[in-house]
Amino acid sequence: MRGISKAAIAEFCEQHPDAREPLMHWYRTTKQAVWRNLVETRRNFPDADPVGVFTAFNISGNNFRLIVAIKYRWQVVYIRHILTHIEYNRDRWK
């Protein structure tokens, strides 16, 4: 997969340093992945969930939520939001 923004991860981690290692694990795994659908995505990340047109990943034991757009056909991932679980539950990102 390509198109992943490491800058978005770095920016989020300035405020939430405990998210750095779990987000970088997601980044490295996703960068090497070749997913064709959500079922294949869940082989690497079993808790990945569809949320509208996006896919939500639980990060660091569900302390954080990573919301991405995955274009399987083009093998591209776009980070849309990185949120704390509390921010995610407020639904302001939708």
C-alpha positions in Angstrom: 0.0 0.0 0.0 1.2 3.5 -0.7 0.1 7.1 0.0 0.4 6.8 3.8 1.2 10.0 5.5 3.9 9.7 8.1 3.6 13.4 8.7 0.1 13.0 10.1 1.4 10.3 12.5 4.3 12.5 13.6 2.0 15.5 14.2 -0.5 13.4 16.3 2.4 11.9 18.3 3.6 15.4 19.4 0.4 15.6 21.5 0.2 11.8 22.3 3.7 10.4 22.5 2.4 7.0 23.8 0.7 6.5 20.4 4.0 6.6 18.4 5.1 3.0 18.6 1.6 1.5 17.9 1.0 3.9 15.0 4.5 3.2 13.6 3.7 -0.5 13.8 0.5 0.1 11.8 2.5 2.3 9.3 5.2 -0.4 8.7 2.7 -3.2 8.4 0.4 -1.2 6.0 3.3 0.0 3.9 4.3 -3.6 3.1 0.7 -4.9 2.7 -1.1 -5.8 -0.4 -4.8 -5.8 0.5 -7.6 -6.4 -1.9 -10.5 -6.0 0.5 -11.4 -5.6 4.2 -11.1 -9.4 4.8 -7.5 -9.3 3.8 -7.0 -6.1 5.9 -8.3 -7.9 8.9 -5.7 -10.6 8.5 -3.2 -8.0 9.7 -5.6 -6.0 11.9 -8.5 -8.1 13.1 -10.3 -5.1 14.7 -10.4 -3.0 11.5 -14.0 -1.9 11.0 -15.8 -0.2 8.1 -17.2 3.2 9.1 -19.1 4.7 6.2 -16.6 5.0 3.3 -13.6 4.8 5.8 -11.9 2.0 7.7 -11.3 2.5 11.4 -8.3 0.8 13.2 -8.1 0.4 17.0 -4.6 1.6 18.0 -2.9 0.8 21.3 -5.6 -1.3 22.9 -8.4 1.0 21.5 -6.9 4.1 23.2 -6.7 5.7 19.8 -8.6 5.4 16.5 -7.1 5.7 13.1 -9.5 6.6 10.3 -8.3 5.9 6.8 -9.6 5.7 3.3 -8.4 2.6 1.5 -8.5 2.5 -2.2 -7.9 -1.3 -2.7 -7.9 -1.1 -6.5 -5.0 1.4 -6.5 -3.3 0.1 -3.4 -3.5 3.5 -1.7 -4.2 4.4 1.9 -5.1 8.0 3.0 -5.1 8.9 6.6 -8.2 11.0 7.3 -8.1 11.3 11.1 -6.1 10.1 14.1 -8.2 10.5 17.3 -8.2 9.5 20.9 -11.0 7.1 21.6 -12.9 9.9 23.4 -12.7 12.2 20.4 -13.8 9.3 18.2 -16.9 8.7 20.3 -18.0 12.3 20.0 -18.5 11.7 16.3 -17.2 15.2 15.4 -14.9 13.8 12.7 -17.8 12.4 10.6 
